[in-house]
Amino acid sequence: MPTPAPGRKRSRWFMWAFLAVQLLFLLWVIFGAGSSSGAPDDCGTLDAQTCNDAETAGTAIGVGLVIFLWALVDIILGISYAVVRLARRP
């Protein structure tokens, strides 16, 4: 019985692209959360406590939106990966 020819090595480009997207979003969340620290000297008529509370709330909303976008992109990547896998199935 003849031996089968060795198959072509599978490309892992999707995995590396997925990991790169994950790293970018992780850095975005870290730098976004870290950007909220600062002195309340540009708050206009607000007192320091109200200014800090507003800055914290804005940071939380921003990080929440980035995490939502991250989940949405992961869902889209997962669906596209499933479509590619199903299309290449014999």
Backbone torsions as a table, in degrees:
resi	resn	phi	psi	omega
1	MET	NA	129.9	-177.9
2	PRO	-71.4	147.5	178.0
3	THR	-80.5	140.1	-179.6
4	PRO	-69.3	148.4	178.8
5	ALA	-68.2	142.4	179.5
6	PRO	-63.2	138.3	-179.4
7	GLY	-74.2	163.2	178.6
8	ARG	-71.9	138.5	-179.8
9	LYS	-67.5	133.0	-177.8
10	ARG	-71.2	137.8	178.1
11	SER	-80.4	140.4	-179.6
12	ARG	-112.0	31.3	-177.5
13	TRP	-65.3	-35.2	-178.0
14	PHE	-66.4	-40.9	179.9
15	MET	-62.2	-43.5	-179.6
16	TRP	-68.4	-36.9	176.7
17	ALA	-66.2	-41.0	178.3
18	PHE	-62.7	-44.7	179.0
19	LEU	-65.9	-35.0	176.9
20	ALA	-65.3	-41.0	177.1
21	VAL	-64.0	-40.8	178.7
22	GLN	-62.6	-42.0	179.4
23	LEU	-64.6	-42.3	178.5
24	LEU	-61.7	-44.6	179.3
25	PHE	-67.1	-38.4	178.5
26	LEU	-62.3	-44.5	177.3
27	LEU	-63.6	-38.5	179.1
28	TRP	-62.3	-42.8	178.7
29	VAL	-66.5	-43.9	-178.6
30	ILE	-63.5	-48.7	-179.0
31	PHE	-70.0	-32.3	177.2
32	GLY	-67.7	-40.9	178.6
33	ALA	-71.5	-33.5	-179.6
34	GLY	-77.7	-14.9	-177.4
35	SER	-79.1	-4.0	-175.5
36	SER	-83.6	-11.5	-179.1
37	SER	-79.5	137.5	179.1
38	GLY	169.9	169.7	179.9
39	ALA	-85.4	139.6	-179.6
40	PRO	-81.9	68.3	-178.8
41	ASP	-107.5	-0.7	179.1
42	ASP	-122.9	44.0	-175.2
43	CYS	-104.4	3.6	178.4
44	GLY	68.1	-120.2	-175.3
45	THR	-90.8	-0.8	-179.0
46	LEU	-78.0	148.3	173.5
47	ASP	-79.0	171.7	-173.3
48	ALA	-63.4	-41.2	-178.4
49	GLN	-65.5	-45.1	179.4
50	THR	-65.7	-38.0	178.4
51	CYS	-64.5	-45.0	178.0
52	ASN	-64.1	-39.5	177.4
53	ASP	-63.5	-41.4	179.2
54	ALA	-66.4	-39.1	178.5
55	GLU	-65.7	-39.9	178.1
56	THR	-66.2	-41.5	179.0
57	ALA	-65.3	-40.9	177.8
58	GLY	-64.2	-39.6	177.6
59	THR	-65.2	-41.8	179.3
60	ALA	-63.6	-41.3	178.2
61	ILE	-64.9	-43.5	179.6
62	GLY	-63.4	-45.3	178.9
63	VAL	-65.6	-38.3	177.3
64	GLY	-62.1	-40.6	177.7
65	LEU	-66.9	-38.3	177.7
66	VAL	-65.1	-41.7	178.9
67	ILE	-65.4	-39.5	176.3
68	PHE	-62.5	-43.5	178.3
69	LEU	-64.5	-38.0	177.9
70	TRP	-60.0	-47.7	179.3
71	ALA	-63.9	-40.6	179.2
72	LEU	-63.0	-43.9	178.4
73	VAL	-65.1	-39.0	177.7
74	ASP	-63.6	-39.1	177.5
75	ILE	-64.6	-44.1	179.3
76	ILE	-63.8	-42.4	177.4
77	LEU	-64.3	-39.5	178.8
78	GLY	-64.1	-42.5	178.6
79	ILE	-66.1	-42.2	179.9
80	SER	-67.1	-34.6	176.1
81	TYR	-65.2	-41.5	178.7
82	ALA	-64.2	-39.3	179.4
83	VAL	-65.4	-42.7	179.2
84	VAL	-64.9	-43.2	179.2
85	ARG	-62.9	-42.0	179.4
86	LEU	-68.3	-33.9	-179.9
87	ALA	-70.3	-30.0	-179.8
88	ARG	-89.4	-3.4	-178.8
89	ARG	-70.7	135.9	-178.7
90	PRO	-71.8	NA	NA
